[in-house]
Every structure is written in C-alpha cells, then in structure tokens.
Amino acid sequence: MGAQAALIGGTAFIALESLSALCPGCEVWAKAEHLNPSGTGKDRIALAMLAAAEAEGSLPYGGGGVVVEGSSGSTAIALAPLALAAGHRVVAVLPDDVSDEKVAELRAFPNVDARLARASSISSPTHYANEARRIARDLRAAGERAVCTDQFENDANWRAHHDGTAREIWDETRGRFSAFVASAGTGGTIAGASHFFKARDPGIKVYLADPQGSSLFSRVRYGVCYATQQRERVVRRHRYDTIVDGVGLDRVTANFSRAIIDDALTVSDADALVMAHYLLRFEGLFLGSSSALNCLAAVRVANRIRETTTRRVRVVTILCDSGHRYFSRFWNRDFVERRGLAWPPDDAAALREASLETAFFFATPDLHHFTGRAESRAPLGQPHHMIAPAVFFLVVVVLEFVM
Ligand SMILES: Cc1ncc(COP(=O)(O)O)c(C=O)c1O
C-alpha cells in the first residue's frame, strides 16, 4: 500500500514533564500517535483492516474494490491514501457535526466520495455507521467488490493496537508503569492495549477516560450504558453534548466489549479545553480534544494512585491527533464561547492555577463525591449512605428496651 504504509507505527514515546507539576511525585508519559503519517493512530487500524479485507478476499488484490467506512473523520482520512495506493475507491460516511477540516481533507483525495449523514443515534438507520453498511450492501448488489470495513466491529482494529501500539509501549517502558489511560471512540485502542498489558502484568490498571455525554462511564462503573442527559428525556447522540471529537459512545461495540477496564472517569469539555491550552503553553504541543481529555484523565489517575503508594507513579496515555483538524471547533474561540464555555486564560500563572483546579477530581462532573469504587458508588447523602447509621440507631433503641 505504498510508502505511506511503511511510515505507520513506531511513534515517539515522550514524558510530559509539565504534567508532573499537576501530580507531584508522578510521571505522565504519552505515545505520540499524532505522529503517524495521516496524523492519528487510525493509520494502524486502516492498514490492518485493508490487509485483512484483501487477505479474506472481500477486496481484490491489485485494486478495483470499494472500501466503505462510517467514520467521525480520522479513520476515513487514514484509509484514503492507503486505499488509493492499493487501487481502491473509498466511500466515507461522516456525521454532519464533524469539523469542516476533516471533510475538506477527505475531499482532497481523488479516490474518495465523502458523504454526510445527519448526526443521530445508533438506533437510527441513518446513523453514519448504519448508512455505511447499507451503502456497501447496495454496492455489492450492483456487482461491485465492496466491503464495509466497520472499524467499530472489526477485530483487526483492536488487534492492530494489541500488536502495535501496546507492544511498542511495553518495549519502551519495559513494562514499568502503574496505569494506562485512554478514551474510546471504537474501543480498539483500549481493548488492544488492556489485553496486551494485563496478560503480562495484571497489576497494571486500565482506566477509561470518557467525555461528557458518553454512556461508557456508566457502563464501566455500573454495567449499564447511560448518560445523565438521558435522565432529562432528551435522548440525544452524545456528540451534541461534547465538543470533544471522535471519542465517547452510546453503545458497546465489539471492540469496546473486549477491553479489560478497572475504572472510568469523566472529563468535562471545560476541563479538556483547559488541559489543551496547558499542553500548548507549557509543552508547545498543539493537540486535538481527545488528546487533552486523555492527558487530564492521566493526571487525575496519577493523583489518585499517589494516595495509595509511596512508590513513584508512572501513568501512560495516548496523544490521538493534533489540533490542526479542529480550527473550526475545539480550537475556535467563537465556537467554544457560543457553546457557553470559557476560553482558557493566556496568562501562564492563571492557566497553571486553572489546571491545578481540574487535576484532582476523580468523578463524573455531577457526582463529585465519588472517592473510590468500593466505598462510594453514589454521591454522599444518597440512600445507601444512610443505611449504616439507621441500623446502628435501631440496635441502640432495641437494646434500650431489652436491658
Ligand atoms: C480523534 C480521536 N481520538 C481518539 C479516538 C479513540 O480511538 P479508538 O477508536 O481506538 O477508541 C478516536 C477514534 O475514534 C478519534 O477519532
């Protein structure tokens, strides 16, 4: 699939030293997946899915096939050059709320037909993933060699991260780290990495970093896919509720179901924004929203583990993509302020202070009282916190009568 394929993987693994100021005594390290040739770790899965489709015969070797993918942008952008070099066309179906930059980039490829589907729930036939499956079926019925690569359900996805991303991190750290933190868009990264790490050291903890509005936090904590937005009977697709692109889900995909996760935490849009500006100010890293979300979650996890050990804590996370694809959304002051969010301060001291304020929550934003998995699974003041005092009171009353 051309020289592009040869550039995939082997990304830098870097220490984010400025983050140690937010979690004293801890180190946060990051796999710089934005350095892959198309700018994301999706290069790894695009290559793996195309190779698998050619190997199983659903795409013809030597070109002439059609690859159909439902994508929030990055996977389609990763597929396009590889498919082009291999002689295949691409039909990319994107939700209509993705950043304009992603659509423009896709439309620059001569082999790509980029279509927008109205952003909707996965239960709708017009959801971009369902639309992609339908288009592939129609193309096959019309006699084309078409395949829907379906990153959400495709096993080649988590395997690419297992054999690539995770193996590289393992070699780079020699297995010496306390925890791995990642968000999930398809779940491929966290599934592949958690399998790889847990098989070698079950003591390594794996944490899901979830954006606001996604149902996965509840899935990990309580076994049920749920987002608080649903409580208000305004069941909306999570993307309406977050400005963080590409991560968060309202369902359990085949890839996500393979992940072995110890715990989850939610990061609000406001806090992800502050972290993105912090990383730019103190590391010179211009990153996308999901990278910022991962880094803040990694800091919070490090602070939490720090409470339980005197040993040096090292947490590993992923830099998913750069800020260049988000000039019209996450890195656009007008857009951010129209969404009711404050643009983070330019001043270094103010930015450091704002970041410190966000570094210690380990909770979903509306459940700030979470302190841990076992001891507190509901906000303080909820009924289960009243059970022990009530039993104690009853025992005292009964004893009074008996004695
Ligand atoms: C920008 C961005 N970051 C992170 C991810 C998460 O990766 P994964 O699909 O492996 O869960 C995605 C994927 O959908 C993405 O588009």
The ligand as an SDF file (V2000), in Angstrom:
LIG
                    3D

 16 16  0  0  0  0  0  0  0  0999 V2000
   -9.7840   11.9130   17.4150 C   0  0  0  0  0  0  0  0  0  0  0  0
   -9.8840   10.5450   18.0300 C   0  0  0  0  0  0  0  0  0  0  0  0
   -9.2790   10.3050   19.1940 N   0  0  0  0  0  0  0  0  0  0  0  0
   -9.3620    9.0860   19.7840 C   0  0  0  0  0  0  0  0  0  0  0  0
  -10.0630    8.0480   19.2380 C   0  0  0  0  0  0  0  0  0  0  0  0
  -10.1890    6.7580   20.0070 C   0  0  0  0  0  0  0  0  0  0  0  0
   -9.6800    5.6210   19.4540 O   0  0  0  0  0  0  0  0  0  0  0  0
  -10.4000    4.2210   19.4470 P   0  0  0  0  0  0  0  0  0  0  0  0
  -11.2660    4.1880   18.2380 O   0  0  0  0  0  0  0  0  0  0  0  0
   -9.2720    3.2580   19.3290 O   0  0  0  0  0  0  0  0  0  0  0  0
  -11.1960    4.0050   20.6770 O   0  0  0  0  0  0  0  0  0  0  0  0
  -10.6960    8.2670   18.0320 C   0  0  0  0  0  0  0  0  0  0  0  0
  -11.4280    7.1710   17.3960 C   0  0  0  0  0  0  0  0  0  0  0  0
  -12.4940    7.0110   17.0770 O   0  0  0  0  0  0  0  0  0  0  0  0
  -10.6080    9.5390   17.4050 C   0  0  0  0  0  0  0  0  0  0  0  0
  -11.2260    9.8060   16.2420 O   0  0  0  0  0  0  0  0  0  0  0  0
  1  2  1  0
  2  3  1  0
  2 15  2  0
  3  4  2  0
  4  5  1  0
  5  6  1  0
  5 12  2  0
  6  7  1  0
  7  8  1  0
  8  9  2  0
  8 10  1  0
  8 11  1  0
 12 13  1  0
 12 15  1  0
 13 14  2  0
 15 16  1  0
M  END
$$$$
